[in-house]
Amino acid sequence: MRAVLFFLLVASVVAQPSLDLKDLTAEALSNNREILVAQKRYEAARQRPRQAGALPDPMFSVGYSSNGNPLPGAGLGSNPTSNIGFSVTQSIPYPGKRELRENVANKEAAAELEQYQLVQLNVIARLKQAFFRLQHSYAAHEVMDRNREVLRQLLKVTEARYSVGKAAQQDIFKTQTQLSVIEVKVLQLEQEHEAAEAEILSLLDRPPGTVISRPEEPHIGDFTVTLEELYTHALSEAPTLRREQKMIERAELAVNLAHKDYHPDYAVTGGYYNQGSMSPMYTFRLDLNVPLFVSRKLRPAVTEQMDNLAAARHSYEATEQTIHARIRQDYTMARTSLDLMKLYRETVIPQAKLAIESSLASYETGAVDFLSVLTNYMAVVDFEMEYHEEMQKYHIALTRLEEATGLALIH
């Protein structure tokens, strides 16, 4: 029953406009929640550099000094130590610290931008993979549906031949078994179909259960890019590596900032105090913090940032190695699948069909048994399924290469 519903769904979707990958990509970039989260994190990070480079808030103080009693104004005008006034204190970091802090925050914002672009590539890669899995489920279903009908006709012919004593009963059983095998594969395709649709709906942030049209027909474009070109493009354009590079630059600035902490910050204070009938009093003061705790505070802080810098460089190198291995693996998969598709399309499937025709002619004359005909026929079915599976592997390998390198390979 589930298979019947699946076929009805397929029939209804075929009548609708085909699902366009370009439109899906644009929709995902606009609506996907993961992308929106990464975008807002980047926008938030952009607000930090100006904050980091700003001066500390000034401190405003008011107070009084009294003589004779603690009330404000006691002794004011008669005692030179009695006064009421205010002062303003501004802390000022050592020259260069503010600029370094702002630059550190700028590098963090740049890293968030690369992370945002990386999330976009990841979401689009997953969307394309789900699209191609859905595409494969339709193509594979057509193969199963077409060959199931042929097997049913073959079963009728076998039953008719058996009724007149020209075929063995086991021929009927074997045909029925192959029909059951096809039904099993159809159920598996149904599961793949529903899983791909669910993932597409999730990535597009559409409500569950929304009807999705059938994907456009599979297209195999030219794959002329070389492995070296993929490596080169990844080194300069891959968001993963660019993010790691920004983190290295950020760590270098943090080391410089830690060295700057060896220099003192200072605070400037100015004040005005009213003394009643006596002349007003003005104050000015310069305060310096003395970095005395070198061994317990400053030197460990520099060592910490040096270790962070070394870790950032190792992380870049590890990421570069991982990307190189991934590119080579996916490039090999794409090339192999492309060659296998050509071999299936131009050699294996045509030869298998010729073998069927030959075995059918021999079966009619009694030269071969029914099992040979059925075996040759199921071989064609398997080869057609393997052709579409290699097409799916080819497209998925391209999507993984796009994510790893940032290079558009599927148009």
Secondary structure, 3 states (H helix, E strand, C coil): CHHHHHHHHHHHHHCCCCECHHHHHHHHHHHCHHHHHHHHHHHHHCCHHHHHCCCCCCEEEEEEECCCCCCCCCCCCCCCCCEEEEEEEEEECCCCHHHHHHHHHHHHHHHHHHHHHHHHHHHHHHHHHHHHHHHHHHHHHHHHHHHHHHHHHHHHHHHHHHHCCCCCHHHHHHHHHHHHHHHHHHHHHHHHHHHHHHHHHHHHCCCCCCCCCCECCCCCCCCCCCHHHHHHHHHHHCHHHHHHHHHHHHHHHHHHHHHHCCCCCEEEEEEEEECCCCCCEEEEEEEECCCCCHHHHHHHHHHHHHHHHHHHHHHHHHHHHHHHHHHHHHHHHHHHHHHHHHHHHHHHHHHHHHHHHHHHHHHHHCCCCHHHHHHHHHHHHHHHHHHHHHHHHHHHHHHHHHHHHCCCCCC
